[in-house]
Amino acid sequence: MHPVVMLAKRAIEEYVKYGRVIEPPDELTPEMKQRAGVFVSLKKQGQLRGCIGTFLPTTDNVAREIIKNAIAAATQDPRFPPVSEDELDEIQYSVDILSEPEKVKDLSELDPKRYGVIVSKGFRKGLLLPDLEGVDTVQKQLEIAMYKAGIMPDEPDVEIYRFTVTRYH
């Protein structure tokens, strides 16, 4: 298990079992030292169990971003009840470290396998990570991201950004 995934797992286990927010390790890997947006995804028996993240950095480094977002994925994803202690052995962890988003000028610049998308209209924003099961067209990817943002399909002047991820399991 990669150190960034072990950090997410340890953060969730400490929080769920003892209510403690851990500190980053003394020795940070190169990935943990950088500043970037991070998504932590949890699955149980192959099904999504929680996913929370930030598309831009909100903390000093990726290690702190992982800890914060891992705990949020386990306890604050509104689609699921908080992860309980008796579920911890069944959870699979995934950590995505995001590149800086870049504005898309033409839909031909998108590829749902390679790029995640952020759609934005005013204060409404929706994000969809790349390479998700069942999302194999640009249209489907944008449709889901817009739905998440509460943006109607025919609204004008929607801004689209793309980003890549480095995914760790």
SVG drawing of the C-alpha trace seen along z (x, -y; Angstrom):
<svg xmlns="http://www.w3.org/2000/svg" viewBox="-32 -34 44 41">
<polyline fill="none" stroke="black" stroke-width="0.4" points="0.0,0.0 1.4,-3.4 2.3,-5.8 -0.4,-8.3 -3.1,-5.6 -1.7,-4.4 -2.0,-7.9 -5.6,-8.1 -6.4,-4.8 -4.6,-5.7 -6.4,-9.1 -9.8,-7.4 -9.1,-4.6 -7.8,-7.0 -10.7,-9.3 -13.4,-6.7 -12.0,-4.7 -10.7,-7.4 -12.0,-10.8 -8.4,-11.9 -7.1,-13.9 -3.6,-12.6 -0.6,-14.7 1.3,-14.0 4.3,-11.7 7.7,-13.2 9.1,-12.0 7.0,-13.1 7.2,-11.4 7.8,-13.8 4.0,-13.6 3.1,-14.6 5.3,-17.7 3.7,-19.4 0.5,-21.6 -2.4,-20.2 -6.0,-19.4 -6.7,-15.9 -9.7,-13.5 -10.1,-10.5 -12.5,-7.8 -13.8,-5.0 -15.3,-1.8 -16.9,1.1 -17.7,4.3 -16.9,2.5 -19.5,-0.2 -18.8,-3.9 -18.9,-4.5 -17.6,-8.1 -15.7,-10.6 -14.7,-14.1 -11.9,-16.3 -10.6,-19.7 -9.7,-20.7 -7.2,-23.3 -5.0,-23.1 -6.6,-24.3 -3.7,-23.3 0.1,-23.5 0.7,-20.3 -0.8,-17.1 -0.3,-15.2 -2.6,-17.6 -5.0,-17.6 -5.2,-13.8 -5.9,-13.7 -8.6,-16.4 -10.3,-14.9 -10.0,-11.3 -11.9,-12.1 -14.5,-14.1 -15.0,-11.2 -15.6,-8.8 -17.8,-11.1 -19.2,-14.0 -20.2,-12.7 -24.0,-13.6 -24.8,-10.6 -23.8,-8.1 -23.9,-7.6 -20.6,-8.0 -18.3,-5.0 -18.5,-2.9 -15.7,-1.1 -17.0,2.4 -16.8,1.4 -13.1,0.4 -11.8,3.8 -14.0,3.8 -13.0,0.3 -10.8,-0.1 -9.0,-3.4 -8.1,-5.5 -6.3,-8.9 -6.2,-11.2 -3.7,-14.1 -4.9,-16.6 -3.0,-18.8 -3.9,-22.5 -7.1,-22.9 -6.8,-24.5 -9.6,-26.2 -11.0,-24.3 -11.6,-26.3 -13.1,-23.4 -14.7,-20.1 -12.2,-18.3 -9.7,-19.0 -11.6,-16.6 -11.2,-12.9 -13.1,-11.3 -10.5,-8.5 -7.6,-11.0 -9.1,-14.2 -11.4,-15.1 -13.7,-18.1 -14.9,-21.0 -17.9,-22.9 -18.6,-26.4 -21.4,-29.0 -21.3,-31.7 -21.0,-30.1 -22.1,-26.7 -19.3,-24.2 -19.4,-20.5 -16.4,-18.2 -16.0,-14.7 -12.8,-12.7 -11.4,-11.0 -11.5,-7.3 -14.7,-6.5 -16.6,-3.3 -19.6,-3.9 -18.4,-7.4 -17.0,-6.9 -18.0,-9.9 -17.3,-13.6 -21.1,-14.3 -21.8,-11.9 -19.0,-13.3 -20.2,-16.9 -23.8,-15.9 -22.9,-14.4 -20.7,-17.3 -23.4,-19.8 -26.0,-17.8 -23.8,-17.8 -23.4,-21.6 -27.1,-22.2 -26.5,-23.6 -29.2,-23.0 -28.0,-21.3 -29.0,-24.3 -27.6,-27.1 -25.2,-29.4 -21.7,-30.6 -20.8,-27.5 -17.0,-27.5 -15.3,-24.1 -11.9,-23.2 -9.9,-20.0 -7.3,-18.4 -5.3,-15.2 -4.9,-13.0 -2.3,-10.7 -4.3,-7.9 -3.0,-5.7 -4.8,-2.6"/>
</svg>
